[in-house]
Amino acid sequence: MALAKKPVNGMKDILPEEMQIRDYVINVIKDTYRSFGFTPIETPCMENIGNLSSKQGGENEKLIFKVLKRGEKLNLETAQTENDVVDFGMRYDLTLPLARFYSNNSNSLPAPFKALQIGNVWRADRPQRGRYRQFMQCDIDILGEPGNLAEIELILATTTTLGRLGFRNFQIRINERRILKAMAKYSGFSEESFDTVFIILDKMDKIGLEGAAQELEKNGFPREAIDKYLALFKRLQGKEDVAQGVSYLAEELGSYLDQEVAASLKEIAASVNATKEAEFDLVFDPTLVRGMSYYTGTIFEIAMPEFGGSCGGGGRYDGMIGKFTGKDVPACGFSIGFERIILLLLESGFQVPGQSQKAAYLIEKNYPEDKLVEVIALAQEQRKEGKQVLVTTMNKNRKFQKEKLTAEGYAEIKEFFNRD
């Protein structure tokens, strides 16, 4: 029986054309983030299953690729529960591994610490456009900075990067978990029901106000609380300016909302708008929830009209490191949806700018050794001058070979025959 040629479902082979774009994008990301003072780190692809299943990853904890114990530790005959056969899992994001990394290495790191991490993650998700089971994430995080400077720097670094990749007129949608909770509490929902309420709220962009009302009612919430809650969102329509929307809620919610929370979000927006480099809008979105349960404060998301959905996001997660050390550390991060950005660039016909000139030297089979050395030496000289030179054997169908090389961007093609 022949071996399977195709990659496993939800994963993909990356062809040279896409790989060139990926390399270029990674270089732009690294260069831009380094200019903001972020330092590259790396964490293992696997984590202890107890860390990954600590009820901080939201729905992603249902999507973990679990790793069997190995050797003598794996005893299927005596196993009674999953814990008897599983001890590791593939990481589903880069945030939890970063929190573990910081907890283990904080004495060797500066304070605050600005981390840059690019790497693959794995989720047993249903594959769809722009979503795979193995995909690259690109995160920046600031650990140990309690003030708004963390959010401001993260938003500016991320949007500057997107601008340098050619993206325009996108949105950064911003909200605050404490505003979400204040709105729910003001409306009469109990704190124990917040998670259910927010799961429904997160669907509002798809099901609308009426659909949200129906789902809340199906879950047994009183009509009075539902009406009061959704009335807030009706009155917020058209108030996408952060200062305008937050000011309205600060007045409407009164003592339910800490006024420092409202002032903080307005300060972040004013600072970003005054100093941004890229062309984008910072928009207040009171329906923005973010699925991860570890978020404690500001949350944000990248919305691009070309994709029709989120192309990255993040927020503040001040309680996560304390799960490892017993002592909370202020933490905030932003992740670019790398695979979705690559998809948009590929679909737009993006060409990597400033590529070195490409030349191909085609050598006929059985080419004399002394002449072969001369061709290779010529290629070496050209490479020293910054040219990309491919030295390869000539195919029988030279016409097709040259057409393929031309399509790959080889502007200069030289042929070397035995008779020369």
C-alpha positions as CSV (number, residue, x, y, z in Angstrom):
1,M,0.0,0.0,0.0
2,A,1.4,3.4,-1.0
3,L,2.1,6.0,1.7
4,A,-0.1,9.0,2.0
5,K,1.1,12.0,0.0
6,K,-1.1,14.7,1.5
7,P,-0.4,16.3,4.9
8,V,-2.7,15.4,7.7
9,N,-6.0,17.2,7.8
10,G,-5.8,20.8,9.0
11,M,-2.1,21.1,8.3
12,K,-0.4,22.1,5.1
13,D,2.8,22.0,3.0
14,I,4.3,25.5,2.3
15,L,5.5,26.0,-1.3
16,P,8.4,28.3,-2.1
17,E,6.3,31.3,-3.2
18,E,4.5,31.4,0.1
19,M,7.7,30.7,2.0
20,Q,9.4,33.8,0.6
21,I,6.5,35.9,1.8
22,R,6.5,34.3,5.2
23,D,10.2,34.9,5.6
24,Y,9.8,38.5,4.5
25,V,6.9,39.1,6.9
26,I,8.8,37.5,9.8
27,N,11.7,39.8,9.2
28,V,9.5,42.9,9.1
29,I,7.8,41.7,12.3
30,K,11.1,41.1,14.1
31,D,12.8,44.3,12.9
32,T,9.8,46.4,13.9
33,Y,9.3,44.8,17.3
34,R,13.0,45.0,18.1
35,S,12.8,48.8,17.4
36,F,10.2,48.9,20.2
37,G,12.6,47.1,22.6
38,F,11.1,43.6,22.4
39,T,13.5,40.7,22.9
40,P,13.1,37.4,21.1
41,I,12.6,34.2,23.2
42,E,11.7,30.6,22.5
43,T,9.7,28.0,24.5
44,P,9.2,24.3,23.9
45,C,6.3,23.1,21.6
46,M,5.0,20.9,24.5
47,E,3.9,21.8,28.0
48,N,2.8,19.7,31.0
49,I,-0.8,18.7,30.5
50,G,-1.7,20.2,33.9
51,N,-0.5,23.6,32.8
52,L,-2.5,23.4,29.6
53,S,-5.7,22.2,31.4
54,S,-5.6,24.8,34.2
55,K,-8.9,26.4,33.1
56,Q,-7.2,29.5,31.7
57,G,-7.4,28.7,28.0
58,G,-11.2,28.8,27.5
59,E,-12.5,26.7,24.7
60,N,-8.9,26.0,23.5
61,E,-8.5,23.5,26.4
62,K,-11.0,21.3,24.5
63,L,-8.7,21.4,21.5
64,I,-5.4,20.2,23.0
65,F,-3.4,17.6,21.1
66,K,-2.4,15.3,23.9
67,V,0.8,13.4,24.1
68,L,1.0,9.8,25.4
69,K,3.4,8.9,28.1
70,R,6.5,7.1,26.8
71,G,8.3,3.8,27.4
72,E,7.7,2.1,30.8
73,K,5.5,5.0,31.9
74,L,2.9,4.1,29.3
75,N,1.0,1.1,30.7
76,L,-2.2,0.7,28.7
77,E,-3.2,-2.5,30.6
78,T,-3.5,-0.8,33.9
79,A,-4.7,2.6,32.7
80,Q,-8.2,3.6,34.0
81,T,-8.3,7.4,33.2
82,E,-6.8,9.7,30.6
83,N,-4.3,10.9,33.3
84,D,-2.8,7.4,33.4
85,V,-1.7,7.7,29.7
86,V,-1.2,11.4,29.0
87,D,1.4,13.7,30.6
88,F,2.2,16.4,28.0
89,G,0.3,18.4,25.4
90,M,1.1,20.5,22.3
91,R,0.8,24.2,23.2
92,Y,-2.4,25.8,21.9
93,D,-1.0,29.4,22.2
94,L,2.2,31.1,23.2
95,T,0.8,33.0,26.3
96,L,0.7,30.2,28.8
97,P,4.2,29.0,27.8
98,L,5.4,32.6,28.2
99,A,3.9,32.8,31.7
100,R,5.7,29.5,32.7
101,F,8.9,30.8,31.1
102,Y,8.8,34.0,33.0
103,S,8.0,32.3,36.3
104,N,11.0,30.0,35.8
105,N,13.5,32.7,34.6
106,S,12.3,36.0,36.0
107,N,15.5,36.4,38.1
108,S,17.5,36.5,34.9
109,L,15.2,38.9,33.0
110,P,14.9,42.7,33.1
111,A,11.9,44.4,34.7
112,P,9.7,45.1,33.0
113,F,10.4,42.4,30.4
114,K,9.3,42.9,26.7
115,A,9.1,39.5,25.0
116,L,8.8,38.6,21.4
117,Q,7.9,35.0,20.5
118,I,7.2,33.5,17.1
119,G,6.3,29.8,16.8
120,N,3.9,27.1,15.8
121,V,0.9,26.2,18.0
122,W,-1.5,23.3,17.7
123,R,-5.3,23.1,18.1
124,A,-7.6,20.1,17.2
125,D,-10.0,22.6,15.6
126,R,-12.2,22.3,12.5
127,P,-10.1,23.6,9.6
128,Q,-11.5,26.5,7.5
129,R,-10.3,29.5,5.6
130,G,-7.3,31.0,7.4
131,R,-7.6,28.4,10.3
132,Y,-5.4,25.4,10.6
133,R,-4.6,22.8,13.2
134,Q,-0.9,23.8,13.1
135,F,-0.3,27.5,12.7
136,M,2.2,30.1,13.5
137,Q,1.6,32.7,16.1
138,C,3.5,35.9,16.6
139,D,3.2,37.5,20.1
140,I,4.6,40.4,21.9
141,D,4.1,40.7,25.7
142,I,5.1,43.2,28.4
143,L,5.5,41.6,31.8
144,G,5.9,43.7,35.0
145,E,4.4,47.0,33.7
146,P,1.2,47.8,35.6
147,G,0.3,51.0,33.8
148,N,-1.2,52.0,30.5
149,L,2.2,52.2,28.9
150,A,2.0,48.5,28.2
151,E,-1.2,48.7,26.2
152,I,-0.1,51.8,24.4
153,E,3.3,50.3,23.3
154,L,1.6,47.0,22.3
155,I,-1.0,48.6,20.1
156,L,1.6,51.0,18.5
157,A,4.1,48.2,17.8
158,T,1.4,45.9,16.3
159,T,-0.2,48.6,14.1
160,T,3.2,49.9,13.0
161,T,4.1,46.4,11.9
162,L,0.8,46.0,9.9
163,G,1.3,49.4,8.3
164,R,4.8,48.4,7.2
165,L,3.4,45.3,5.6
166,G,1.1,47.5,3.5
167,F,-2.2,47.2,5.4
168,R,-4.4,50.3,5.6
169,N,-7.8,51.3,7.0
170,F,-8.1,48.4,9.4
171,Q,-9.5,48.7,12.9
172,I,-8.2,48.0,16.4
173,R,-11.3,47.2,18.4
174,I,-10.9,47.8,22.1
175,N,-12.8,47.0,25.3
176,E,-12.2,46.3,29.0
177,R,-13.2,43.1,30.9
178,R,-14.1,45.3,33.9
179,I,-16.5,47.3,31.7
180,L,-18.1,44.0,30.5
181,K,-18.6,42.9,34.1
182,A,-20.0,46.3,35.2
183,M,-22.5,46.3,32.4
184,A,-23.7,42.8,33.3
185,K,-23.9,43.6,37.0
186,Y,-25.8,46.9,36.4
187,S,-28.3,45.0,34.3
188,G,-29.0,42.5,37.1
189,F,-27.1,39.4,36.1
190,S,-25.4,37.5,38.9
191,E,-21.6,37.2,38.9
192,E,-21.9,33.4,38.5
193,S,-23.7,33.8,35.2
194,F,-21.2,36.2,33.6
195,D,-19.4,33.5,31.6
196,T,-22.7,32.4,30.0
197,V,-23.8,36.0,29.3
198,F,-20.4,36.8,27.7
199,I,-20.4,33.7,25.5
200,I,-23.7,34.9,24.1
201,L,-22.5,38.5,23.8
202,D,-19.5,37.4,21.8
203,K,-21.9,36.1,19.1
204,M,-23.8,39.4,18.8
205,D,-22.0,40.5,15.6
206,K,-23.4,37.3,14.0
207,I,-26.9,37.0,15.7
208,G,-27.7,40.7,16.4
209,L,-29.5,42.2,19.4
210,E,-32.6,40.1,18.8
211,G,-30.7,36.9,18.5
212,A,-28.8,37.7,21.7
213,A,-32.1,38.4,23.5
214,Q,-33.5,35.0,22.4
215,E,-30.4,33.1,23.6
216,L,-30.3,34.9,26.9
217,E,-34.0,34.0,27.4
218,K,-33.4,30.4,26.5
219,N,-30.7,30.3,29.2
220,G,-33.4,31.3,31.8
221,F,-32.3,34.9,32.5
222,P,-35.1,37.3,33.5
223,R,-36.6,39.5,30.8
224,E,-36.0,42.6,32.9
225,A,-32.3,42.0,33.1
226,I,-32.1,41.1,29.3
227,D,-33.9,44.3,28.3
228,K,-31.8,46.5,30.6
229,Y,-28.6,44.9,29.3
230,L,-29.4,45.1,25.6
231,A,-30.7,48.7,26.0
232,L,-27.1,49.7,26.8
233,F,-25.8,48.3,23.5
234,K,-28.6,50.0,21.6
235,R,-27.7,53.4,23.1
236,L,-24.0,52.7,22.3
237,Q,-24.6,52.2,18.6
238,G,-22.8,55.0,16.7
239,K,-20.6,55.7,19.7
240,E,-17.5,54.0,18.3
241,D,-15.1,56.8,19.4
242,V,-13.5,55.4,22.6
243,A,-13.9,58.6,24.6
244,Q,-17.5,59.0,23.6
245,G,-18.6,55.4,24.3
246,V,-16.7,55.1,27.5
247,S,-17.9,58.5,28.8
248,Y,-21.5,57.4,28.2
249,L,-21.0,54.2,30.1
250,A,-19.2,55.9,33.0
251,E,-22.2,58.2,33.4
252,E,-24.9,55.5,32.9
253,L,-23.3,52.8,35.1
254,G,-22.4,55.1,37.9
255,S,-20.9,53.3,40.9
256,Y,-21.0,49.9,39.0
257,L,-18.0,51.1,37.0
258,D,-14.8,52.2,38.6
259,Q,-14.1,55.7,37.1
260,E,-10.4,54.9,37.0
261,V,-11.1,52.1,34.5
262,A,-13.0,54.5,32.2
263,A,-10.2,57.1,32.5
264,S,-7.6,54.5,31.8
265,L,-9.2,53.3,28.6
266,K,-9.6,56.9,27.4
267,E,-6.0,57.6,28.1
268,I,-4.9,54.6,26.1
269,A,-7.0,55.7,23.1
270,A,-5.8,59.3,23.3
271,S,-2.1,58.3,23.5
272,V,-2.4,55.9,20.6
273,N,-4.3,58.3,18.3
274,A,-1.8,61.1,19.0
275,T,1.3,59.0,18.2
276,K,0.3,56.2,15.7
277,E,2.2,55.7,12.5
278,A,-0.1,53.4,10.6
279,E,-3.5,54.3,9.0
280,F,-6.1,52.6,11.2
281,D,-9.1,53.4,13.5
282,L,-9.2,52.7,17.2
283,V,-12.8,51.8,17.9
284,F,-14.7,51.1,21.2
285,D,-16.5,47.8,20.9
286,P,-18.6,47.0,24.0
287,T,-19.4,43.5,22.6
288,L,-15.7,42.5,22.4
289,V,-15.2,39.6,24.8
290,R,-12.1,37.6,23.7
291,G,-12.5,33.9,24.5
292,M,-9.6,33.4,26.9
293,S,-10.7,33.4,30.5
294,Y,-7.3,34.7,31.7
295,Y,-8.0,38.3,30.5
296,T,-8.4,40.7,33.5
297,G,-8.5,44.2,32.0
298,T,-8.0,45.8,28.6
299,I,-8.7,43.6,25.6
300,F,-8.2,44.4,21.9
301,E,-8.7,42.8,18.5
302,I,-7.5,43.5,14.9
303,A,-10.4,43.7,12.4
304,M,-9.7,43.8,8.6
305,P,-12.4,44.3,6.1
306,E,-10.5,42.1,3.5
307,F,-10.7,39.1,5.9
308,G,-14.1,39.7,7.4
309,G,-13.0,38.7,10.9
310,S,-10.3,38.9,13.5
311,C,-6.7,38.9,12.4
312,G,-5.2,39.0,15.9
313,G,-5.8,40.2,19.4
314,G,-4.8,40.3,23.0
315,G,-5.2,42.0,26.3
316,R,-4.1,42.2,29.9
317,Y,-3.8,39.0,32.0
318,D,-2.5,40.1,35.4
319,G,-3.4,36.9,37.2
320,M,-1.7,34.2,35.1
321,I,1.9,34.3,36.4
322,G,0.6,34.0,39.9
323,K,-0.8,30.6,39.1
324,F,2.8,29.4,38.8
325,T,4.4,31.5,41.6
326,G,1.7,32.5,44.0
327,K,2.5,36.1,43.3
328,D,0.6,38.0,40.5
329,V,2.7,40.0,38.0
330,P,1.2,42.6,35.6
331,A,1.1,41.2,32.1
332,C,-0.3,42.3,28.8
333,G,0.2,40.9,25.3
334,F,-0.8,41.3,21.6
335,S,-0.8,38.5,19.0
336,I,-0.9,39.0,15.2
337,G,-2.9,36.5,13.3
338,F,0.1,35.5,11.2
339,E,-1.5,32.9,9.0
340,R,-4.4,35.2,8.2
341,I,-2.1,38.0,7.3
342,I,-0.1,35.7,5.0
343,L,-3.4,34.5,3.4
344,L,-4.4,38.1,2.7
345,L,-1.0,38.9,1.2
346,L,-1.2,35.8,-1.0
347,E,-4.7,36.6,-2.2
348,S,-3.7,40.2,-3.0
349,G,-0.8,39.1,-5.2
350,F,1.8,40.5,-2.9
351,Q,5.4,40.7,-4.2
352,V,8.3,40.8,-1.7
353,P,9.9,44.2,-2.2
354,G,13.7,44.7,-2.7
355,Q,14.5,41.1,-3.6
356,S,18.1,40.5,-4.7
357,Q,18.5,40.0,-8.5
358,K,18.1,36.4,-9.4
359,A,20.2,34.5,-12.0
360,A,20.1,30.9,-13.0
361,Y,23.1,29.0,-14.6
362,L,21.9,25.9,-16.5
363,I,24.7,23.3,-17.0
364,E,24.5,20.6,-19.6
365,K,25.0,17.0,-18.3
366,N,28.5,15.7,-18.4
367,Y,29.9,19.2,-18.4
368,P,33.8,19.1,-18.1
369,E,35.0,19.4,-14.6
370,D,37.4,22.3,-15.2
371,K,34.7,24.3,-16.9
372,L,32.2,23.4,-14.1
373,V,34.6,24.8,-11.6
374,E,34.7,28.0,-13.7
375,V,30.9,28.3,-13.6
376,I,30.7,27.7,-9.9
377,A,33.5,30.3,-9.3
378,L,31.5,32.8,-11.4
379,A,28.4,32.1,-9.4
380,Q,30.4,32.6,-6.1
381,E,31.5,36.1,-7.4
382,Q,28.0,37.0,-8.2
383,R,26.8,35.9,-4.8
384,K,29.4,38.1,-3.1
385,E,27.8,41.1,-5.0
386,G,24.4,40.3,-3.5
387,K,23.0,38.3,-6.4
388,Q,20.9,35.2,-5.8
389,V,22.4,32.6,-8.2
390,L,21.0,29.1,-8.9
391,V,23.4,26.6,-10.4
392,T,21.6,23.5,-11.7
393,T,21.6,20.8,-14.3
394,M,19.9,21.5,-17.6
395,N,16.7,19.5,-18.2
396,K,15.8,17.8,-21.4
397,N,12.9,20.2,-21.8
398,R,14.9,23.4,-21.6
399,K,12.1,25.6,-22.8
400,F,9.8,24.5,-19.9
401,Q,12.6,24.7,-17.4
402,K,13.3,28.3,-18.4
403,E,9.6,29.2,-18.3
404,K,9.4,27.9,-14.7
405,L,12.5,29.8,-13.7
406,T,11.2,33.0,-15.3
407,A,7.9,32.6,-13.4
408,E,10.0,32.2,-10.2
409,G,11.6,35.6,-10.8
410,Y,14.9,34.6,-12.4
411,A,15.6,37.6,-14.7
412,E,18.9,36.3,-16.0
413,I,19.2,32.7,-17.3
414,K,22.6,31.5,-18.7
415,E,23.1,28.1,-20.4
416,F,26.4,26.3,-20.5
417,F,26.9,23.5,-23.1
418,N,29.7,20.9,-23.5
419,R,30.6,22.4,-26.8
420,D,31.3,25.9,-25.4
